[in-house]
Amino acid sequence: MDHSHIRHSTPFADVRLLEFALAAPSNFKVNQGWRRYMVRAGLEGILPKKIQWRKTKDHFSPDYKLRFNQQRAEIQSFLKNLQPS
């Protein structure tokens, strides 16, 4: 199987994106009862609708909580250093 069209990126490491997300109006974040609306709408045509508009908070990875907790201190430190621009 050819995976050459798949690219790796870390968009949440981009401070500009985090600053934008934190400054976005609340109706971009929650709209018509849908949380994370801006992300869901932005992924139209990219993600399968079953995932894009899912209503559960189940994670697809069985070790999600373990990985989350291992990275938590580093992320908290990173977020403390964000400055508005």
WOMO-V740484 format. One record per run of one state. SS is the DSSP state (hx for helix, st for strand, lp for the rest). FROM is the first residue (numbers start at 0). TO is the last residue. If there is no record, write none. Layout:
SS_FROM_TO ; SS_FROM_TO
//
This chain:
lp_0_9 ; hx_10_12 ; lp_13_13 ; hx_14_22 ; lp_23_24 ; hx_25_28 ; st_29_30 ; lp_31_32 ; st_33_34 ; lp_35_35 ; hx_36_41 ; lp_42_47 ; hx_48_51 ; lp_52_62 ; hx_63_79 ; lp_80_84
//
